[in-house]
């Protein structure tokens, strides 16, 4: 059970006597999961223990364990993968560090380890505290905390928030001769997830301002995944995934990651690599700055980093773990409305489109780019106009919102990002971009807040979100110069997204802002491919869907359907008139909805005839009938190549429908083929009942690997779906 918030302050290094540890249970010597955490919810819960020797504490949830020794200074001395039985830590490091006035100070840590390849308990007893490091003086324990206020809306899951677990906060004071700063190190561990989070808080305890130039909130000397005598262009890294709420400028977990740095450990002199250059330490820190000035009494809160420990090298299993983590840490990403990207703001056309959405079961209308919407126009007339349309959408049971472009446009030399190489505007990540710390940036966010509030809009599609530009201006009011510009701009945009989350405003953001409050990002596609002939679009779409769901859940990504011409291509690429291209319209619906993914259906309407209406209603009805399993995890079976069957399998052991498989036939002739369904992650073990295209259920025995082989006949340019119970 979660601990009530408890505090202990220590006069010096731990010196006996009663403290928080005395109220904690003793850490079990053996604790391993009893079931696969990706199939059944583990019975064990995150708990804070005292170590058997009384010298430390441990966060443990039955999947992973982090042990922190408290004397003669606080330091992590073990990180154990209880799923595999492996010890992941090879050496003791400080809990982090910070730089002030050009001097670097470690936070906690122990020194004197004789060999940094592994840790022996007897070595720990002989290790000492660094007198120049921040010194541990106390700790608090409690439940997990929320970094965001989440106002739930109609499509949100009933997931607990914050995710349940346990927290531990260590308090440190500065060493003699250092600036008068205090530091907190906050850890959280969650029930049922092999994840531990970490955050640091620095507070100016003096009477003079000071600048925190740089910091690292995590330093872990993890056991290497491979050894090589010579240097290598790339290295296999330890079996962990590092996420943070400081991710941007990317569409995957890899290219959006900004804080995880793998650096050499030159003190690791027994490593195999001859020049000691192996990336052997994980360091979590901002890429620039932050160079934050703290006035007396002010504090700086770091980002939160999340360390996910893998129990396998299998790509699918690792992807399932990442997806499970995001469902828990960003549960708003489960909201998955069917949405029309409306290309007009004409009152009559907008109302007609809303009527169609309500009629066929769509759930959201987005005034698209090029529609005529301008959210920066906060005139009374503009707000009144769109409030009337929003009220009409709400009367139909629809959510409504619109598109706004932030980056990748030029405002002017006074407000744009200044290139540090040239001292002029231009040369930003998207060419030109406004600085969010400029007067224009402050005004932009104020205008959007007012527009969203006064119109009652439920959604913002925020294109060109802040990608990470550093700005060398010294005249912008929101930052002092280059070194603090990235940290400041990221703070402005995430404060805005946090406000949106607290208001229940859905966020489509083509960037990895999930842990900062966004709902969806692009699934991953090339925009110009929507100008290809329609038949090619379908193969590309299923390739994009297959590739995009390795680390995204179906609800985390959006796709695109060009009902009207987009990026060129003419009539061969376009679906309008809809009634003249029903097979292609149907295949777009089937591709996306069978993956459980929503697309931006961009056009002025959803149907133009009774036959078109019936088609859309049928596919929306099928999706809604099987919505829970379709929005569940994807097991990747065969990627589309345009010649053979391609397919996926949705799995969810918590549902009555344990699985739903879909196979597409891209050929112009019927295909009969045997397919293998791996049902391990469905939770089924001996038998499965399977229906084809919602027909009769037929029982099948599973083999020892929980698989079943079926003979399928798939019509030309068609698909077959299999519901599994």
C-alpha positions in Angstrom: 0.0 0.0 0.0 1.2 3.6 -0.6 3.1 5.1 2.2 1.6 8.2 3.9 4.0 11.1 3.4 6.7 10.7 6.0 9.7 12.9 6.6 13.0 12.4 8.4 15.8 15.0 8.7 19.2 13.9 9.7 21.7 16.1 11.6 24.7 14.7 9.8 25.6 11.5 8.0 23.3 8.7 9.3 24.2 8.3 12.9 21.9 5.6 14.3 18.6 6.2 16.2 15.1 5.9 14.9 14.3 7.3 11.4 12.0 6.6 8.5 13.8 3.3 7.8 12.5 1.9 11.1 9.0 2.1 9.8 9.7 0.3 6.6 9.5 -3.5 5.9 12.8 -5.3 5.4 13.7 -5.9 1.8 13.1 -9.6 0.8 16.2 -11.4 -0.2 14.4 -13.0 -3.1 11.6 -11.5 -5.1 10.8 -12.4 -8.7 7.6 -12.0 -10.8 5.2 -14.9 -10.7 3.7 -14.1 -14.1 4.6 -12.3 -17.3 3.8 -8.7 -16.6 2.9 -8.1 -20.2 0.2 -10.8 -20.0 -1.1 -10.6 -16.4 -1.0 -7.7 -14.0 1.7 -8.5 -11.4 0.4 -9.1 -7.8 3.3 -7.2 -6.3 3.0 -3.4 -5.8 5.7 -0.8 -5.7 7.0 -0.6 -2.1 9.7 1.2 -0.2 11.9 -1.1 1.9 14.8 -0.8 4.3 17.8 -3.0 3.4 18.6 -6.0 5.6 21.8 -4.4 6.8 20.0 -1.2 7.8 22.3 1.0 5.7 19.9 1.9 3.0 16.5 1.8 1.3 15.2 0.2 -1.8 12.3 0.9 -4.2 11.0 -2.5 -5.4 7.9 -3.5 -7.4 8.7 -7.2 -8.0 9.9 -6.3 -11.5 12.9 -4.0 -10.8 14.7 -2.8 -7.7 16.8 0.3 -7.0 18.8 0.2 -3.8 20.2 3.4 -2.3 22.8 3.4 0.4 22.5 6.4 2.8 25.8 6.5 4.6 28.4 8.0 4.5 26.5 9.7 1.6 23.5 8.7 -0.4 24.1 6.8 -3.7 22.5 4.2 -5.8 24.4 0.9 -5.2 22.2 -1.6 -7.1 19.7 -1.6 -10.0 18.4 -5.1 -10.4 16.3 -6.6 -13.1 14.1 -9.0 -11.2 12.5 -10.3 -14.3 15.8 -11.7 -15.6 17.8 -11.9 -12.3 20.5 -9.6 -13.7 22.3 -6.9 -11.9 22.4 -3.9 -14.1 24.8 -1.7 -12.2 28.5 -2.1 -12.4 29.8 0.9 -10.4 28.6 3.5 -7.9 28.1 7.0 -9.3 26.8 10.3 -7.8 23.1 10.8 -8.1 23.7 13.6 -10.4 25.7 16.9 -10.6 25.3 20.6 -11.2 27.5 23.5 -12.3 27.4 26.9 -10.7 29.9 29.7 -11.4 32.0 27.4 -13.6 32.4 24.8 -10.8 30.9 21.3 -10.9 29.5 19.7 -7.8 28.4 16.1 -7.4 25.1 15.2 -5.7 25.8 12.5 -3.2 27.9 9.5 -4.3 30.6 7.3 -2.8 34.3 7.0 -3.9 36.9 4.4 -3.6 35.5 1.5 -5.6 38.6 -0.7 -6.5 37.2 -2.1 -9.8 34.4 -0.4 -11.8 33.4 -3.6 -13.6 31.2 -4.9 -10.8 30.2 -4.1 -7.2 30.9 -6.3 -4.1 29.1 -5.6 -0.8 32.3 -5.5 1.1 33.6 -2.8 -1.1 30.7 -0.6 -0.2 31.6 -0.7 3.5 35.0 0.7 2.7 33.9 3.4 0.4 33.8 7.0 1.5 32.0 10.3 0.8 33.5 13.0 -1.4 33.8 16.1 0.9 33.3 18.3 -2.2 29.9 16.7 -3.0 26.4 17.7 -1.9 25.7 15.8 1.4 22.6 13.8 2.2 20.6 15.1 5.2 17.1 13.6 5.0 14.4 11.9 3.1 10.6 11.7 2.6 8.5 8.8 1.4 5.0 8.9 -0.1 2.8 8.1 -3.1 3.5 9.1 -6.7 2.7 12.6 -7.8 1.3 14.2 -10.9 3.2 16.5 -13.2 0.0 17.5 -15.0 -3.5 18.2 -14.1 -5.7 16.0 -16.3 -9.3 17.0 -17.0 -10.9 13.9 -18.4 -13.1 14.1 -21.4 -15.6 11.8 -23.2 -12.9 9.7 -24.9 -10.5 9.3 -22.0 -9.8 6.0 -20.4 -10.6 5.5 -16.7 -6.9 5.0 -16.0 -5.6 6.0 -12.5 -3.9 9.3 -12.4 -1.2 9.7 -11.3 -0.1 6.1 -11.9 -0.1 4.3 -8.6 3.2 3.5 -6.9 5.6 4.8 -4.3 7.9 7.9 -4.1 11.1 8.6 -2.3 12.7 12.1 -2.0 16.3 12.5 -0.8 17.5 15.9 0.5 21.0 17.3 0.1 22.9 20.4 1.3 25.8 22.0 -0.4 29.4 21.3 0.7 31.4 23.9 2.5 32.6 26.7 0.2 29.9 26.0 -2.4 27.0 28.4 -3.3 24.1 28.2 -0.8 21.9 25.7 -2.7 19.9 22.8 -1.6 19.0 19.8 -3.8 16.2 17.2 -3.8 16.3 14.0 -5.7 12.9 12.5 -6.3 12.3 8.9 -7.3 9.1 7.2 -8.3 8.4 3.6 -9.0 5.1 2.3 -10.4 2.9 -0.7 -9.8 3.1 -3.3 -12.6 5.7 -1.4 -14.6 9.5 -2.0 -14.7 10.0 1.8 -14.7 11.6 4.1 -12.2 11.5 7.9 -12.7 13.8 10.6 -11.3 13.7 14.3 -11.0 15.9 16.9 -9.2 15.0 20.2 -7.6 17.6 22.9 -6.9 16.7 25.8 -4.5 18.6 29.0 -3.8 18.9 29.1 -0.1 21.1 32.2 0.0 20.5 36.0 -0.3 22.1 36.5 -3.7 21.0 35.4 -7.2 22.9 32.6 -8.8 22.8 30.7 -12.1 22.5 26.9 -12.5 24.5 26.6 -15.6 24.3 22.9 -16.2 23.0 19.8 -14.4 22.6 16.1 -14.8 19.7 14.5 -12.9 20.9 10.9 -13.5 24.2 9.2 -13.7 24.2 5.4 -13.9 27.2 3.2 -14.6 25.3 0.4 -16.3 26.7 -3.0 -17.2 27.8 -2.9 -20.8 25.8 -4.8 -23.4 28.8 -5.7 -25.4 32.6 -5.4 -25.3 35.1 -4.6 -28.0 38.8 -4.0 -27.9 38.7 -1.5 -30.7 36.5 1.5 -31.0 33.2 1.1 -32.9 31.0 3.4 -34.9 27.9 2.2 -33.0 27.5 0.3 -29.8 24.9 -2.1 -28.5 23.6 -0.3 -25.4 22.3 -1.7 -22.1 18.8 -3.1 -22.1 17.0 0.1 -20.9 14.7 2.6 -22.6 15.1 6.2 -21.5 12.1 8.6 -21.8 11.5 12.0 -20.3 9.0 14.9 -20.4 11.8 16.9 -22.2 11.3 15.3 -25.6 10.8 17.3 -28.8 11.9 17.7 -32.4 11.1 14.1 -33.4 8.5 11.6 -34.3 10.0 8.6 -32.6 11.3 7.9 -29.1 14.8 7.8 -30.6 14.9 11.1 -32.6 12.9 13.0 -30.0 15.1 11.9 -27.1 17.1 14.9 -25.9 18.3 14.1 -22.4 19.8 10.6 -22.6 23.6 10.8 -23.2 25.8 7.7 -23.2 29.3 8.8 -22.3 32.7 7.0 -21.6 33.9 6.1 -18.2 37.7 6.7 -18.2 37.9 5.5 -14.5 36.7 2.1 -15.7 40.2 1.0 -16.4 39.5 -2.7 -16.6 37.1 -2.4 -19.5 38.1 -4.3 -22.7 38.0 -1.3 -25.0 41.7 -0.3 -25.3 41.3 3.5 -25.3 38.6 3.4 -22.6 36.1 5.1 -25.0 33.2 2.6 -24.6 29.9 4.5 -23.8 29.5 3.1 -20.3 27.6 5.7 -18.4 24.0 6.9 -18.8 23.8 10.6 -18.1 20.5 12.5 -18.2 20.9 16.2 -18.8 19.7 19.0 -21.1 21.6 19.3 -24.4 22.0 23.1 -23.9 22.1 25.0 -20.6 19.7 25.4 -18.9 21.6 28.4 -17.5 18.6 29.3 -15.2 19.0 32.3 -12.9 17.5 31.6 -9.4 16.7 34.5 -7.2 16.8 34.0 -3.4 14.1 31.4 -2.5 13.5 30.3 -6.1 13.8 26.8 -7.3 14.6 25.0 -10.5 12.8 21.7 -11.2 14.5 19.4 -13.7 12.6 17.3 -16.3 11.4 13.9 -15.2 13.4 11.0 -16.7 11.9 7.5 -16.9 14.1 4.4 -17.0 12.2 1.4 -18.5 14.1 -1.9 -17.9 13.7 -4.5 -20.7 13.5 -8.2 -20.0 14.2 -9.3 -23.6 16.1 -8.4 -26.8 13.0 -9.2 -28.9 11.8 -6.1 -30.8 8.1 -6.9 -30.4 8.4 -7.5 -26.6 10.4 -4.3 -26.2 7.8 -2.4 -28.1 5.0 -3.8 -26.0 6.9 -2.6 -22.9 7.2 0.9 -24.3 3.6 1.1 -25.3 2.5 -0.2 -21.8 4.6 2.5 -20.2 3.0 5.3 -22.3 -0.5 4.0 -21.5 0.3 4.4 -17.8 2.4 7.6 -17.8 0.4 9.5 -20.5 -3.1 7.9 -20.3 -4.7 10.7 -22.3 -3.0 9.2 -25.4 -5.7 6.5 -25.3 -8.3 9.1 -26.4 -8.9 8.1 -30.1 -11.8 10.1 -31.7 -12.8 9.6 -35.3 -12.1 12.9 -36.9 -13.0 14.9 -40.1 -10.4 17.4 -41.2 -12.8 20.0 -42.5 -11.5 22.2 -45.3 -14.0 25.0 -45.1 -15.2 27.4 -42.5 -18.3 28.4 -44.5 -21.1 28.3 -42.0 -23.5 26.2 -44.1 -20.8 23.8 -45.2 -19.5 23.4 -41.7 -22.9 22.6 -40.3 -23.6 20.2 -43.0 -20.3 18.4 -42.4 -21.1 18.3 -38.7 -24.5 16.8 -39.4 -22.8 14.1 -41.5 -20.2 13.3 -38.7 -23.0 12.9 -36.2 -25.0 10.8 -38.6 -22.2 8.2 -39.4 -20.6 8.1 -35.9 -17.6 10.4 -36.3 -16.7 12.2 -33.1 -14.5 15.2 -33.8 -14.4 18.0 -36.4 -11.1 19.8 -37.0 -11.0 23.0 -39.1 -8.0 22.1 -41.2 -5.1 24.1 -42.5 -6.4 26.2 -45.4 -9.9 26.2 -44.1 -10.0 29.9 -43.2 -9.6 29.5 -39.5 -7.3 31.9 -37.7 -7.0 31.3 -34.0 -4.7 34.3 -33.6 -7.6 36.5 -34.5 -9.2 37.3 -31.2 -11.6 39.9 -32.4 -15.1 39.7 -31.0 -16.5 38.9 -34.4 -14.1 36.0 -35.0 -14.6 34.5 -31.6 -18.4 34.9 -31.8 -18.4 33.2 -35.2 -16.5 30.1 -34.1 -18.2 29.9 -30.8 -21.5 29.6 -32.7 -20.0 26.7 -34.8 -18.6 25.1 -31.7 -22.0 25.3 -30.0 -23.6 23.6 -33.0 -21.0 20.9 -32.9 -21.5 20.3 -29.2 -25.3 20.1 -29.8 -24.5 17.2 -32.1 -22.4 15.4 -29.6 -19.2 16.3 -31.4 -15.9 17.7 -30.2 -14.5 20.5 -32.4 -11.3 22.4 -32.8 -8.8 23.7 -35.3 -5.3 24.1 -36.7 -2.7 26.6 -35.8 0.9 26.9 -37.1 3.6 27.8 -34.7 7.1 27.1 -36.0 8.4 27.0 -39.6 7.2 30.5 -40.4 8.8 33.9 -40.4 7.5 36.7 -38.1 10.3 39.2 -38.4 13.9 39.9 -37.2 12.6 41.3 -33.9 10.8 38.1 -33.0 12.5 35.3 -34.9 15.0 32.8 -33.6 18.5 34.3 -34.0 21.1 32.0 -35.4 24.2 31.9 -33.1 26.5 31.4 -36.1 25.3 34.4 -38.1 23.7 36.6 -35.4 20.7 36.9 -37.7 17.3 35.3 -38.2 17.3 32.1 -40.4 19.0 28.8 -40.2 16.6 27.4 -37.6 15.5 23.8 -37.7 12.6 24.6 -40.1 14.4 27.5 -41.8 12.7 30.4 -40.0 10.9 30.2 -36.7 9.6 32.6 -34.1 11.3 32.5 -30.7 8.8 31.5 -28.1 10.5 33.8 -25.6 10.0 36.9 -27.9 7.2 39.3 -27.3 5.4 37.7 -30.3 5.7 34.3 -28.6 4.1 35.5 -25.4 1.3 37.2 -27.3 0.8 34.1 -29.5 0.1 31.8 -26.5 -2.1 34.5 -24.8 -4.2 34.7 -28.0 -4.6 31.0 -28.3 -5.7 30.6 -24.7 -8.3 33.3 -25.1 -9.6 31.9 -28.4 -9.8 28.3 -27.1 -11.5 29.5 -23.8 -14.0 31.9 -25.4 -15.0 29.7 -28.3 -15.3 26.5 -26.3 -13.0 24.6 -28.7 -12.2 21.1 -27.6 -9.1 20.5 -29.7 -5.9 22.2 -30.9 -3.9 20.8 -33.8 -0.6 22.5 -33.2 1.6 22.2 -36.3 5.3 23.0 -36.2 5.5 22.6 -32.4 8.7 23.9 -30.8 11.4 21.7 -32.3 14.3 22.7 -30.0 15.7 25.8 -31.6 18.3 27.7 -29.6 18.1 31.5 -29.9 21.1 33.8 -29.6 19.0 37.0 -29.0 19.8 39.0 -25.9 16.8 41.3 -26.3 13.9 38.8 -26.1 12.0 39.2 -22.8 11.7 35.4 -22.2 15.4 34.5 -22.1 18.8 36.1 -21.4 20.7 34.6 -24.2 21.7 31.5 -26.1 22.4 29.2 -23.1 19.0 29.5 -21.4 16.9 29.9 -24.7 16.1 26.2 -25.2 15.1 25.5 -21.6 13.0 28.7 -21.5 11.2 28.0 -24.9 10.5 24.4 -24.0 9.0 25.6 -20.6 6.7 28.1 -22.4 5.3 25.5 -24.8 4.9 22.8 -22.2 3.2 25.2 -19.8 0.7 25.9 -22.6 0.2 22.2 -23.2 -0.3 21.6 -19.5 -2.9 24.3 -19.5 -4.7 22.5 -22.4 -4.6 19.2 -20.6 -6.1 20.8 -17.5 -8.9 22.2 -19.7 -9.6 18.9 -21.4 -8.4 20.3 -24.8 -7.3 17.5 -27.1 -3.8 18.0 -28.6 -2.7 16.9 -32.0 1.0 17.7 -32.1 3.3 16.3 -34.8 6.1 15.8 -32.3 6.8 13.6 -29.2 5.1 15.7 -26.5 3.1 12.8 -25.0 4.6 13.1 -21.6 4.1 16.8 -21.6 0.3 16.4 -22.3 -0.3 15.8 -26.0 -2.7 13.2 -27.3 -1.5 12.2 -30.7 1.4 12.6 -33.1 1.7 11.6 -36.7 1.9 7.8 -37.2 4.8 8.5 -39.6 4.2 9.2 -43.3 5.6 11.3 -46.2 3.1 13.9 -47.1 3.8 13.9 -50.8 2.9 10.2 -50.9 -0.7 11.2 -50.7 -0.3 12.6 -54.2 0.5 9.1 -55.5 -2.1 7.1 -57.4 -4.7 5.7 -55.0 -3.5 2.0 -55.3 0.0 3.0 -54.2 -1.4 5.0 -51.3 -2.9 1.9 -49.8 0.4 -0.1 -49.7 2.3 2.9 -48.3 -0.4 3.5 -45.7 -0.2 -0.1 -44.4 3.6 0.1 -44.4 3.4 3.3 -42.4 0.8 1.8 -40.0 2.9 -1.3 -39.5 6.1 0.7 -38.9 4.5 3.3 -36.7 3.0 0.9 -34.2 6.2 -0.6 -32.9 6.4 1.9 -30.1 3.2 3.8 -30.5 -0.2 2.4 -29.5 -2.8 2.7 -32.3 -4.4 5.7 -30.5 -1.1 7.6 -30.3 -0.7 8.2 -34.0 -2.8 9.7 -36.8 -2.9 8.9 -40.5 -4.1 10.9 -43.4 -6.8 10.3 -46.1 -6.9 12.9 -49.0 -10.6 13.1 -49.8 -9.7 16.2 -51.8 -6.4 16.8 -53.6 -3.4 17.1 -51.4 0.2 17.8 -52.4 -0.8 17.4 -56.0 -1.5 14.2 -57.9 -4.7 15.3 -59.5 -7.6 13.0 -60.1 -5.5 9.8 -59.9 -4.7 10.6 -56.3 -8.0 12.1 -55.1 -11.1 10.3 -53.7 -13.6 13.1 -54.5 -16.1 12.6 -55.9 -16.5 10.0 -53.2 -19.3 8.0 -54.9 -17.0 7.4 -57.9 -14.2 5.9 -55.9 -15.9 3.8 -53.3 -13.4 0.8 -53.4 -10.6 3.2 -52.6 -12.5 5.1 -50.0 -13.4 1.8 -48.4 -9.8 0.6 -48.4 -8.7 3.8 -46.7 -11.3 3.2 -44.0 -10.4 -0.4 -43.6 -6.6 0.2 -43.5 -6.9 2.7 -40.7 -9.8 1.4 -38.6 -8.6 -2.2 -38.7 -5.3 -1.0 -37.3 -7.3 0.9 -34.6 -5.8 4.2 -35.9 -7.7 7.4 -36.7 -6.9 9.4 -39.8 -7.4 13.0 -40.7 -10.1 12.6 -43.4 -9.4 15.9 -45.1 -12.2 17.3 -47.2 -15.6 19.1 -47.1 -17.7 16.1 -46.3 -17.8 12.4 -45.4 -20.4 11.2 -48.0 -22.0 12.4 -51.2 -24.6 9.7 -51.8 -26.6 7.2 -49.9 -24.2 4.4 -51.0 -21.2 6.4 -49.7 -23.0 7.1 -46.5 -23.8 3.4 -46.0 -20.2 2.5 -46.6 -18.9 4.9 -44.0 -21.5 3.9 -41.5 -20.7 0.2 -42.0 -17.0 0.6 -41.3 -17.5 3.0 -38.4 -20.0 0.5 -37.0 -17.5 -2.3 -37.3 -14.8 -0.2 -35.6 -17.1 0.7 -32.7 -18.2 -2.9 -32.3 -14.6 -4.0 -31.8 -13.2 -0.7 -30.6 -11.6 -2.0 -27.4 -9.6 -4.7 -29.0 -8.8 -2.6 -32.1 -7.3 0.1 -29.9 -5.2 -2.5 -28.1 -1.6 -3.5 -28.9 -0.5 -4.6 -32.3 1.5 -7.7 -32.9 3.3 -7.4 -36.2 2.8 -10.4 -38.5 3.7 -9.4 -42.0 4.5 -6.0 -43.5 2.8 -4.9 -46.7 4.9 -5.5 -49.8 2.2 -5.3 -52.5 2.5 -8.9 -53.5 1.6 -11.2 -50.6 -0.9 -11.1 -47.7 0.1 -8.6 -45.0 -1.4 -8.7 -41.6 -1.4 -7.8 -37.9 -2.9 -9.1 -34.7 -4.4 -7.0 -31.9 -4.1 -8.6 -28.4 -5.5 -7.7 -25.0 -5.8 -10.5 -22.3 -8.0 -8.2 -20.2 -10.9 -8.2 -22.7 -13.5 -10.8 -23.7 -12.2 -10.4 -27.3 -8.7 -11.5 -26.6 -7.5 -10.8 -30.1 -8.4 -9.5 -33.5 -6.3 -10.4 -36.6 -6.6 -8.7 -40.0 -5.1 -9.9 -43.3 -5.1 -7.8 -46.5 -4.7 -9.1 -50.0 -3.1 -6.5 -52.3 -3.4 -8.7 -55.4 -6.1 -8.6 -58.1 -6.9 -12.3 -57.7 -8.1 -14.3 -54.7 -5.4 -15.7 -52.5 -5.6 -18.8 -50.3 -2.8 -19.1 -47.8 -2.0 -20.6 -44.4 -1.3 -18.0 -41.7 0.1 -18.4 -38.2 -1.5 -16.6 -35.2 0.8 -16.2 -32.2 -1.6 -15.9 -29.3 0.8 -15.8 -26.4 0.1 -12.1 -25.6 -3.7 -12.7 -25.8 -3.5 -14.6 -22.6 -5.0 -17.7 -24.1 -3.1 -20.9 -23.5 -5.0 -24.0 -24.6 -7.9 -23.2 -26.9 -9.3 -20.2 -28.8 -12.6 -19.6 -30.4 -12.2 -17.7 -33.7 -14.7 -16.1 -36.1 -14.1 -14.9 -39.6 -15.7 -11.6 -40.6 -17.9 -11.7 -37.5 -19.3 -15.1 -38.5 -19.7 -18.2 -36.3 -17.2 -18.9 -33.6 -15.1 -22.1 -34.1 -12.9 -23.7 -31.5 -9.2 -24.3 -32.2 -6.5 -26.0 -30.2 -3.3 -24.0 -29.6 0.1 -25.7 -29.9 2.7 -25.6 -27.1 3.8 -22.2 -28.2 0.2 -20.9 -28.0 -0.1 -20.6 -31.8 -2.8 -21.7 -34.2 -2.4 -22.1 -38.0 -5.4 -21.3 -40.2 -6.2 -21.5 -43.9 -7.5 -18.2 -45.2 -9.1 -17.2 -48.5 -8.9 -13.5 -49.0 -10.7 -11.8 -51.9 -8.8 -9.6 -54.4 -8.0 -6.2 -53.0 -9.8 -7.2 -49.9 -9.3 -8.3 -46.3 -10.4 -10.8 -43.7 -10.6 -10.2 -40.0 -10.6 -12.8 -37.3 -12.1 -12.2 -33.8 -10.5 -14.3 -31.1 -12.0 -15.2 -27.8 
